Amino acid sequence: MPVDPQIAPLIAMIHSQPPAPHDAVARRRMNAERKAEGVNPYGDYVQEEPEIATVFEERIKVADPDGEITVRVYRPAEENAGAMVLFHGGGWLMGTIDDSDRRSRAIAAGAGVVVVNVDYRLAPEFPFPVPAEDCYRAFEWTVEQAGRLGFDPARVGVGGESAGGNLSAAVSLLAKERGGPMPVIQVMEIPAFDLTMSSPTVETYAEGHVLTRSELEWCVGTYLSGHDATDPIASPLHAPDLSGLPPAVILSAECDPLAGDARRYAARLAEAGVPVTFREFPGHVHGSHTLTGMLASSRVWRTTVVTSIATTMTH
């Protein structure tokens, strides 16, 4: 079906803006300036999320000898059965924990879990595999802090949107490979799973649907920085064996270049015997799932995420 008519004016607004530079540092600066000026095409249509009893930030050590990243922790007032470690989107080059703050609050309050929102390091300064390794370390750290933060260390999941969905899959694969703690759930929204960009939808929705093929090529090329695109930690669809991975929730937008990745990975996981909840939302584009103040279907999307997490953490 075509793009949802309620979304179409927003897409037109986005594409009417001057072309954004294909330079990560310049793009981050531009995004920060636009936010400071109140320019956020999606932001006005996202519902405010509930207040959380306790929100604080910590610096944690990562794999590099001198490396540190920030995590923002959300603890709801009620007893916490488990925790979710969340990774923001932004093409591995952009984005901050502020971008996923509302999502973190929605999950913490709705599912009754602690949420750890991860400010992993970004390419090109920190190309593959640094973002994936940072996210894996944040997952390990969360398990280690279960006693202090008040949840069951055996009930820690991972999740993310766009690049964050890719990183969630990467963390699950690293956990399997390294024999460490395994996430109890992996929630992957509008995810990229094949950085060879061979899904047919990359061409079908190459232009005019928010995320373009050229934007995707720039993000992937900068993130990989010459690394093999078929490395499973970069492209989970190229992992030879997906058995033994945690139950997956994969939600995708129909009119998104990445929609084919989501379909293919859901099918591969199911073939490997991994429980999968897969849903593709008609008429949606990349990122429109956040428009909870505008679209009933975006609220259904959010409820699907929250309910899936809550069910996993209490069973």
N, C-alpha and C positions, 0 to 999 in steps of 0.2 A: 504494500500500500504506500501512498505518498507520505511525505512528512506531515505530521499532525499540524492542522491549520493554526492551532494556537501557538505552535513553536515557530512557524514560518516567519513572522515579523521579527523575531529575535535573530534568526539566521540572517535576514536581510540587514539588520542593524550591524551585526558582527562583520559581514562582508563589505559594508559601506565604510568601515574604518580603514585608515592607511595601512598598507601592508606592513606586517611586523617583521623586524629584522631576523635573519637566520644567524643570529649571534646570541648565545645563551646569556652572557653577562648583560648585553644591551637589552635583551628581551626582559630579563628580570627587573632591570631598572625601569623599563617602560611600564611593566605590569604594576610595579610599586607606585609609580607616579599616577597611573590611572586609578588605582585604588584610593590613593590619597585625594584625588579629585572627585571621587565618588562614581567613577566610570566602571561599572561592572554589569555587563548585559544580563547575566544570570542572577546576580546577587539580590536584586529587588524581588525576585520571585521564589526565594527560598524561605520556608517558614523558620521562625525563630525556634530554637530547641530549648527544652527545659534547663533550668539551672541544676548544676550538679553539686552535691554537698561539699566535696573536696576536689580542687584542681590545683596541681602543682607541677613544676618542672624540675628535672634532674639532668645532670651531665653523666654519661656513662662511657666507660672505656670500650673501644672497639678493637679490631684485630691489629691495626697498626700500633707500633710501640707507643707513639705519642698521640694517637687518634682519639677523639672524643666526639660524641654526638649528643644532642638534646632529645629528651623524651618528655612529653606532657602526659601526666597521669590524671585520669578522671575516676573518682571513687563515689558511687552513689551511696545514699544514706543506708539503704537496706543491706542485709547480708548478701555478700557476693559469692556466687557459686563458682565463678571462673573469671577468665580475663580474655580480652581480645587485643591483639597487637595490630595496629592499623598503619598502613603505608599510603601516603598521599599520592595523587597523580601529578602530571606535569612533564611527561615524556622523558623522565630520568634527568632532565636538565633544569626544570623549574619546579615551582610549588614549594609550599612550606606547611608546617603543622597548623598554621592559621587557616589554610584552605580546607582542611579536614576537621576543623574544630566543631562545626555544627553536626557533622556526621558522627563524630566521636561522642558528642553529648546525646544524640538520638539513640545510639547503641547502648551507651552506659545506662541511660534512664529507662529505655524500653526493654532491654534484655536483662537489666539488673546485674551487670558485670563491670569489673574494672576495665577501663580502656587505656592502652598505652599507645599514644600517637607519636610516631617516630619521625624525627627530622634527619633522615639519612643524608649523606653527602651526595652531591650532584656532579654529573658530567658537565662540561669537559674537564673541569679540574680533577674530578674523581670518576673516571670512566669505568666501564665494566672491568672486573666484577665488584668494585667497591660498593655501589649501592646495595647489591644483593648481599654482600658479606655484612654490611652494616645492619641490614634488616634481620639477617639471621642472628647476629649478636644481640640485637634488641629482643628477639624472641627468647633466646637463651636467658638473657638478663631477667626478663619478665618471669620465667619459670623459677629462677633463683630467688626472686623477691616475693614469692607467693606467701610465705609466712608473715613477712612484714606488712604486705599490702592486704592480706586477709582473704585469700581465695585458694582453691584446690590447685596445686601445681600440675595435676594430671588433667586439668580442664583449661587449657590455654589454646586459643585459636588464632589464626591470622586472617587478615583481610585487607582489601584495598581496591582503589578505582584506577582504571587505565594503566599507567605504568605501575601503580601500586598493586593492581591485580596480577600483573606479570611477576612482581617481586614476591607476592604471596605464594604463587606457584613455585617460584625459585626456592623460597625458604622451605617449603614442604619437601622438595626434591633434595635439598641439602641435608635436611634432617634425616631423610631415608638413607642417603649416601653415607652420612657420618655416624649413624647409629645413635644419635642423641635423642632428647625428648622429641616427640612427634606432636604437631598440632592436632587438636581433636576435630577441627573444622578449618576449611579454607574457603573464604568468601571472596569471589573475584568478580568485580563489576566492570563492565566495558573493557575487558582485558585484552592485552596483546600477548599472544602465545607463540607467534611465528615471525621472527625478525628477518626472515628471508622475504617477507611480505608476499607470500604466494597464495594467500586466500583470494578467491575470485572477487570478494566484496571490496578489496582494496581498489580494484579497477572500477567496479560498479558505482561506488560512492567516492570516486577520486576527487571530485570537485563539488562545491556548493552545499556541503553537509557538515559544516563547522570544521571537523578534522579533515584535512586534505591529504592526498598522496604525497605531495611535496613536503608538507609539514611532517608527515610520518617518516619520510626518507631522511629528513634532516635530523629528527630526534634519534632514530635508530643509528644512523651513521655516526653521530656525535657520541652516543652512549657506547657503541661497540668499539669505536676508535681503532678500527682495523681488525678486531677480534672476529673469529669465526662465528657467523650468525647462526650456525646450526648447533652451537654449544647448548646443551639442554638447560643450563642455568640461565642462559639468555633467551632461548626459545624452547620452552617446555614441551611444545608439540614434537620436538625432535628427540625427546628422551626415548630410548629403546624400550623401556619397561616402566609402566606407570602403576603396576600393582603395588599394593601395600601403602598407598598414599591415603591421607585422611579424607573423609567425606567432603564433597565439594558442593558449593552453591555458586553457580555461574549465571549472571544476569547480563543480558546484552541489549543493545539498541538496534532495531532493524536497519535503519538508514545510517550505518556507521561502517567505515572501511574495515573495522576490526570485528564486525559481526561474524564473519566466516571463521576467524580464529576461535571464537567462543563456541560455535557449533562443532567445529572439528575436535577441540580439546574435550568438550563434554562427551562426545562419542567415543574418543579414545579412552577416557577414564572409565566409562561404562563398560567398554569391551574388556578392560583390565580388571573388572570386578569391583571398582570403587563406587560407592553410592554417590549419585549425582542428582542434584536438583538444577535443572536448566530451564531458563525462561527467556524468550526474546520478546521485547516489548514493541509492538507495531507502531510505526510512525515516529519513533524516537530517534534522536541523533546523539552523537557523542557528547555526553555531559548533561543532557536534558533530564536525566533521572533525578537531578538535584532540584528541579523546579517544583518543589512540594507545595509552594504557595500558589501555583498556577494550575497544575495538572493532577487530576485524581489518580491517573496512572502512575505518576511519580510517587504519590503517597502509598499506593499499592506496592510499588517497588521497594520503598523504604520499609514497609511493614513486612514484606517477604524476608528482607535481610534480618530485621530485628527478631522476627519470630523464629527463623531458622537458628539463629544464635542462641536464643533463649531455650529452645527445645533441646538443642545439643548440650547446653550447660546444665540442664536439670534432669537429664536422663542418664 
